[in-house]
Amino acid sequence: MRLLQRHANGTLSLTDDLHDDDIPDYVVLSHTWGAPAQETNHVELTEAINSMFRWYREAARCYVYLSDVHAVGIQHNAWQDDFRNSRWFTRGWTLQELLAPRLVEFFSSEGIRLGDKISLEKEVHSITGIAVEALRGSPLSDFSVKKRMDWAAKRKTTRKEDEAYSLLGIFDIYMPLIYGERERALVRLREQIDRSIQGPDPSPYSGTNAPSTSVKSLHPVRKNYRKVHVTILYWEVDEVFDTVRS
């Protein structure tokens, strides 16, 4: 794991690769417009995506920057219409960013704090259909496979494979990545879920009975670059949004 560090003089740099005992407190910045990151090592990419949910869960907090939500120059609380329609709630990869961190704070395009996933839980529940208990941090294993699949059903990803890969942490599954397998990724995910359940009854998601989540990935790979939309940081919110807006 590597962190993006902001120095006192305002410059940014990546830390060396950090291991579990060396990781300081950090925050996550979640957004949907992305930054390019070079995809050079398939092993590292597989480890990163399989570890992503844990990294979010262990973050001190997650700042969500909603570039399509405006809070300046409009009537009081009129931002709520933008909030309900924000693209952030439609993306496959942002599901785990909403559920994994203990504290998720939402900010407008101007950097104004709108609330967090607890103070806005009624709105977030209405938008996403996610149970309030899950938003409050109940273990995801408390919720059925079908329920968790329903949370992802209307979310979109650009790459077909990411329909499955973005759900690995939601189901606590480790799975190698095979870009190019398309729909086969969901089949493999369902097989892994079935194995993890280890119950006497077959899963309702095995074989041809498995429903399609109809989500498409946020991260197209073009040439040797892959779009990502999560930056792991460790500086505070005013500095985060100064950097985002600059």
C-alpha positions in Angstrom: 0.0 0.0 0.0 1.3 3.5 -0.9 -0.1 6.8 0.4 -0.2 10.1 -1.3 1.5 12.6 1.1 1.2 16.3 1.1 4.3 18.1 2.4 4.5 21.4 4.2 5.6 23.2 1.1 2.5 22.0 -0.8 4.2 19.4 -2.9 2.9 15.9 -3.2 4.7 12.6 -3.3 4.0 8.9 -2.9 5.3 7.1 0.1 7.3 3.9 -0.2 5.3 0.7 -0.2 3.9 0.4 3.4 3.2 -2.8 5.2 0.5 -3.3 7.9 2.7 -2.3 10.8 4.0 0.9 9.1 0.7 2.4 7.9 -0.1 5.8 9.6 -3.6 7.2 10.0 -5.0 8.2 6.6 -8.1 9.4 4.8 -9.6 8.5 1.5 -10.8 11.0 -1.1 -13.6 9.5 -3.2 -14.7 11.1 -6.5 -15.9 10.1 -9.9 -13.9 12.1 -12.4 -10.7 10.1 -12.0 -7.0 10.5 -12.3 -4.7 8.4 -14.5 -2.5 5.8 -12.9 -0.1 3.6 -14.8 -1.1 0.0 -14.9 2.2 -1.9 -15.1 2.0 -4.8 -12.8 -0.9 -7.2 -12.9 0.0 -8.8 -9.5 -0.1 -5.3 -7.9 -3.4 -4.5 -9.5 -4.9 -7.7 -8.3 -3.7 -7.2 -4.8 -4.9 -3.6 -4.8 -8.4 -4.4 -5.9 -8.7 -7.3 -3.6 -7.4 -5.2 -0.7 -9.5 -2.1 -1.5 -12.4 -2.7 0.8 -10.0 -3.3 3.7 -8.2 -0.1 2.9 -11.4 1.8 3.0 -12.6 0.2 6.2 -9.3 1.0 8.0 -9.3 4.7 6.8 -9.9 7.3 9.5 -12.6 8.7 7.3 -13.6 9.0 3.6 -14.2 12.4 2.0 -16.6 12.3 -0.9 -16.2 15.1 -3.4 -19.5 15.5 -5.4 -18.5 17.5 -8.4 -22.1 17.7 -9.6 -23.6 18.9 -6.4 -23.7 22.7 -5.9 -24.3 24.5 -2.6 -23.3 28.1 -3.3 -25.7 30.6 -4.8 -28.8 28.5 -4.4 -31.7 28.5 -1.9 -31.1 26.9 1.5 -30.9 23.1 1.2 -31.6 23.3 -2.5 -28.4 21.2 -2.9 -30.5 18.1 -1.9 -31.9 17.8 -5.4 -28.4 17.7 -6.8 -27.4 15.2 -4.1 -30.2 12.8 -4.9 -29.2 12.9 -8.6 -25.4 12.8 -8.1 -23.5 10.5 -10.4 -21.5 9.2 -7.4 -24.5 7.1 -6.3 -24.7 5.4 -9.6 -21.2 4.0 -10.0 -20.2 0.5 -9.2 -16.9 1.2 -7.4 -18.4 3.8 -5.0 -20.6 1.2 -3.3 -17.7 -0.1 -1.2 -16.6 3.4 -0.5 -19.9 4.2 1.0 -20.1 1.0 3.1 -16.6 0.2 4.2 -15.4 3.4 6.0 -16.7 4.1 9.5 -17.1 7.8 8.7 -18.1 9.1 5.2 -18.4 12.8 4.8 -20.0 14.5 1.7 -18.8 17.7 0.2 -20.2 19.9 -2.6 -18.3 21.0 -5.7 -17.4 24.1 -3.7 -15.9 22.1 -0.8 -18.9 22.8 1.5 -19.6 20.0 4.0 -23.1 18.7 3.4 -23.2 16.0 6.1 -22.1 12.4 6.6 -23.6 9.0 5.9 -25.2 9.0 9.4 -26.7 12.5 9.4 -27.9 12.0 5.8 -28.8 8.3 6.3 -32.5 8.8 5.4 -31.5 10.5 2.1 -28.8 7.9 1.3 -31.1 5.0 2.1 -33.8 6.5 -0.2 -31.2 7.0 -3.0 -29.5 3.7 -2.8 -31.9 1.3 -1.2 -29.2 0.2 1.2 -30.4 -0.7 4.7 -29.8 1.9 7.4 -28.2 -0.8 9.5 -25.6 -1.3 6.8 -24.9 2.4 6.6 -24.4 2.4 10.4 -21.8 -0.2 10.1 -23.5 -3.6 10.7 -21.4 -6.4 9.3 -22.3 -7.0 5.6 -22.5 -10.7 6.3 -25.7 -9.9 8.3 -27.4 -9.2 4.9 -28.3 -11.8 2.4 -26.5 -12.3 -0.9 -29.6 -11.2 -2.7 -29.9 -8.0 -0.7 -26.3 -7.1 -1.3 -26.7 -7.9 -5.0 -29.7 -5.6 -5.1 -27.6 -2.7 -3.7 -25.4 -3.0 -6.8 -28.1 -3.8 -9.4 -28.6 -0.2 -10.7 -24.9 0.8 -10.5 -22.9 1.2 -13.6 -19.3 0.3 -14.6 -17.6 0.8 -17.9 -15.8 -2.5 -18.0 -18.0 -5.6 -17.8 -15.5 -7.4 -15.5 -15.7 -4.6 -12.9 -19.3 -5.5 -12.3 -17.8 -8.4 -10.3 -14.5 -7.0 -9.2 -16.2 -4.0 -7.5 -18.1 -6.4 -5.3 -15.2 -8.5 -4.0 -15.1 -6.6 -0.7 -18.9 -6.5 -0.4 -18.9 -10.4 -0.2 -15.4 -10.7 1.4 -14.1 -12.7 -1.6 -10.6 -12.9 -3.0 -10.5 -13.5 -6.7 -7.8 -13.1 -9.4 -8.5 -10.5 -12.1 -8.8 -11.5 -15.7 -9.6 -8.5 -17.8 -11.1 -9.7 -21.1 -13.3 -12.4 -19.5 -16.3 -10.1 -19.5 -19.5 -11.9 -18.1 -17.3 -14.8 -16.9 -16.2 -12.5 -14.0 -19.7 -12.5 -12.5 -19.9 -16.3 -12.9 -16.6 -16.7 -11.1 -17.8 -14.3 -8.3 -21.0 -16.3 -7.8 -19.0 -19.5 -7.7 -16.8 -18.1 -5.0 -19.8 -16.8 -3.0 -21.4 -20.3 -3.2 -18.2 -21.8 -1.8 -17.9 -19.2 1.0 -21.4 -20.0 2.1 -20.7 -23.7 2.5 -24.3 -24.4 3.4 -26.4 -27.5 2.7 -28.7 -25.7 0.3 -27.5 -24.4 -3.1 -27.2 -20.7 -3.4 -30.0 -18.9 -5.4 -27.1 -17.3 -7.4 -25.5 -20.5 -8.7 -25.5 -21.5 -12.3 -28.1 -20.1 -14.7 -30.3 -18.8 -11.8 -27.8 -16.0 -11.1 -29.3 -12.5 -11.8 -27.5 -9.9 -13.8 -26.4 -6.8 -11.9 -26.4 -4.7 -15.1 -23.6 -2.5 -13.8 -20.8 -1.3 -16.0 -17.3 -0.1 -14.9 -16.0 3.4 -14.1 -12.5 2.6 -15.1 -11.6 2.1 -18.8 -8.2 0.9 -19.6 -6.7 2.7 -22.5 -3.3 1.8 -23.7 -1.2 1.4 -20.6 -3.3 3.6 -18.3 -6.2 2.9 -16.1 -8.6 5.5 -14.6 -9.0 5.3 -10.9 -11.2 7.5 -8.8 -9.9 7.0 -5.3 -6.9 8.7 -3.9 -5.6 7.7 -0.5 -4.4 10.7 1.4 -3.3 11.9 4.7 -4.0 15.5 5.0 -7.1 17.3 6.4 -10.3 18.3 4.5 -9.5 22.0 3.9 -6.2 21.0 2.2 -7.9 18.2 0.3 -10.4 20.5 -1.4 -7.8 23.2 -2.0 -5.9 20.6 -4.0 -9.0 19.2 -5.8 -10.1 22.7 -6.9 -6.6 23.8 -8.0 
